[in-house]
Amino acid sequence: MDIFEKCWNFTKAQEYMDRGIYPYFVPVEENHGPRVVMNGREILMIGSNNYLGLTKDPRVIEAAIKATEKFGTSCSGSRFLNGTLQMHTELESRLAKFVNKEAALVFSTGYQANAGAISTIIDKKAVVITDKTNHSSIFDGVFLGASLNPGVTVKRYKHNDADDLERVMKAIDPERPKLLVSDGVFSMEGDFVKLPRLLEIANEYNARLYLDDAHGIGVGGDTGRGTMEHYGYFDEVDVIMCTFSKTFASLGGFIAGKKEVINYIKHYSRQLIFSAAMPPANVAAVLKALDIIEKEPQIVRRLQDIGQKMRREFQTLGFDTGHSETPIIPVLIKDYDKTFMFWKTLFDEGIYTNAVVAPAVPPDRSLLRTSYMATHSDNDLDQVLETFKKIGKQMGVI
Ligand SMILES: Cc1ncc(COP(=O)(O)O)c(C=O)c1O
């Protein structure tokens, strides 16, 4: 049998293209923040993770240009060898301070940060306990670690369900080393993890807690320090991870924790050692975004206000916004085809959302993921609500 057989047989994407409702890989021709150009038309973007709107901030752009002029377009090597710039180490100490940890380590993507940190830290007889809906990069880190170390056991618990987590924990041999892993804010439905219960359970069962706060930092807490700050904690979580591709207006990711833990991962993570370092422009963009977040926390609060308003208004219109508690607001359509049709009608009306269907979510939770930027205007938001109302009624969703 030909190894490519499955490729010849894969026709589903083409079928949706032929029906004119394929919602993926639509190229952006121009990016003006809340407004972009797609298919030659101006589109209101409510499908971006540019939460604080910093990707088009002139200060961030200038920092990226200056770093490129000074250091070139690439680091041309691994952090381990020739690829570490003084800017990388400066960023690591700034980030560690920002999340109240002793040390931080930056990777070239958030995906690599999770895959690298988790697969490196779990070995021998470790048990990893993970929320079923954690991000795929967490699962890939877990699966990679487990395949390299056959003694590793993987346990999943129901989404954000502390009772189920406790049930799973109770059944684990107390002598085995344990890593409990969760998203801080879940990426599809925008709900916060129940951190106080997770911390209690981690302490009671002697597990280390690893929190992926990719959608939490810049979004949660009065000063944007994320899920920890949202709950009024300081440094209780053992390892914090975040990407730079959302709030931080760049590309890359980091982990932060005790200096010995970070130092171990730095010397053993294959994803760090065998991949080129974050390019200068990306590092400089994060440093500038961090300056802005620290000096202007009001942008975080503007984003939070937008999230509250949109959730309230969607619910008043009769839409189901799932578990959302943040500016990530899913609009549940609950049907595969209808989700694509709703997406296309919205797109024709000038609004871009993200269509999310199985296997990314259970089939009965097909949804349009909407997410907001601190730079959306009140007019932008009204346009979104009016358009959703019109289409929701037409399609019998509300
Ligand atoms: C929760 C979560 N973790 C990790 C990542 C990976 O980050 P990156 O896009 O920087 O690779 C993402 C991005 O989609 C994410 O949503």
The ligand as a MOL file (V3000), in Angstrom:
LIG
                    3D

  0  0  0     0  0            999 V3000
M  V30 BEGIN CTAB
M  V30 COUNTS 16 16 0 0 0
M  V30 BEGIN ATOM
M  V30 1 C -2.9530 27.3300 25.6650 0
M  V30 2 C -1.8790 27.4050 24.6310 0
M  V30 3 N -0.6540 26.9260 24.9240 0
M  V30 4 C 0.3460 26.9560 24.0260 0
M  V30 5 C 0.1590 27.4710 22.7620 0
M  V30 6 C 1.2880 27.4300 21.7680 0
M  V30 7 O 1.8070 28.6910 21.5690 0
M  V30 8 P 2.4780 29.1600 20.1770 0
M  V30 9 O 1.3940 29.5650 19.2650 0
M  V30 10 O 3.3440 30.2870 20.6070 0
M  V30 11 O 3.2730 28.0200 19.6600 0
M  V30 12 C -1.0710 27.9980 22.4220 0
M  V30 13 C -1.2800 28.5970 21.0800 0
M  V30 14 O -2.1060 28.3110 20.3110 0
M  V30 15 C -2.1330 27.9470 23.3630 0
M  V30 16 O -3.3530 28.4000 23.0510 0
M  V30 END ATOM
M  V30 BEGIN BOND
M  V30 1 1 1 2
M  V30 2 1 2 3
M  V30 3 2 2 15
M  V30 4 2 3 4
M  V30 5 1 4 5
M  V30 6 1 5 6
M  V30 7 2 5 12
M  V30 8 1 6 7
M  V30 9 1 7 8
M  V30 10 2 8 9
M  V30 11 1 8 10
M  V30 12 1 8 11
M  V30 13 1 12 13
M  V30 14 1 12 15
M  V30 15 2 13 14
M  V30 16 1 15 16
M  V30 END BOND
M  V30 END CTAB
M  END
